[in-house]
Amino acid sequence: MTRSKAGNDGTQILKQAQGMKRVPEKFQASVVIVQGHAEGMEYPLRKEYTVLGRDKGADIVLKDAQVSRQHAVIEYR
């Protein structure tokens, strides 16, 4: 994986390495929003590398002013 800077705020995210596979179905999980704008929404985690944040390019976009553009990554290992 390679590091990259996003914008000028110093946020750093890891970019997905080439050749990563999908998570095997028996190990798939999901993220459920329990409070806020998308309360009750469920997002399945099908990729080995999932970015959560406000950025439109994130895999799971969160509309919350307290969340950074690339706020978190969930990675299956």
Secondary structure, 3 states (H helix, E strand, C coil): CEEEEECCCCEEEEECCCCCCECCHHHCEEEECCCCCCCCCEEEECECEEEEECCCCCCEECCCCCCCCCCEEEECC
